[in-house]
Amino acid sequence: MKKTFIGIALFSVLIACVHAQQLQPNPPSNKYSETHRFVFYAVLEGCFESGITQEEIDIIIPVRADREDRRSITANLVYTCPLCSPAFDAFRLYSDRRMFISGISKEAAFNTFGGGLSKPQRQSLENGGLEGRKMIQKLISEWIERRIKMHRMEPKAKKQLRRKLAEMRKKGETALEKIKAGEFGPELQKIYMEREGCPVCAGASPMLEGK
């Protein structure tokens, strides 16, 4: 009972902070780790390069029923997961993108680069549930690998990145287990009770550390 109360209180404080805090011009230098930023940029770039549509974003991070100006992290991602947080921010920023001035014509304008998901990929997202989250996992994995290749990392740097991703995955999976155990309150427990894993964690760190 005490844990449930503490979980609800912490959740309430976090929501209050989101509403109350003023946007600052620059964060402290140690606020966001290199791995956090790597995941953020991988997902943001992946959305643009894959040509994710607004409808697909609305499936991945749907608009909250109780707040039309907010999007839901709990629909497919894991609350407090250190890998889901940068992914969610990237999806949310992408959802707010504007029309490109470059390439505009009288006939058409665009706000992404890629040709879009295939019909099977789109169908998997639309089916939702476990199938939809598996599709998110595959996209995250593809985008992480794309960024690793783009950076042309040396084996040592690549191994270090994978180790850090694996560490963050472990924290994310621990967070999910705590939520399912009721440590963050009954509302979140109900949402996550049937979840078997985190799609961002599994997508960002599916490989063995040494590969």
Buried (B, 14 or more C-beta within 10 A) or exposed (E): EEEBEEBBEBBEEEEEEEEEEEEEEEEEEEEBEEBBEBBBBBBBBBBBBBBBBEEBBEBBBBBBEEEEEBBBBBBBBBBBBBBBBBBBBBBBEBBEBEEEEEEEEEEEEEEBEEEEBEEEBBEBBEEBEEEBBBBBBBBBBBBBBBBBEEEEBEEEEBBBBBBBBBBBBEBBBEBBEBBBEBBBBEEBBEBBEEBEBBBBBBBBBBEEEEE
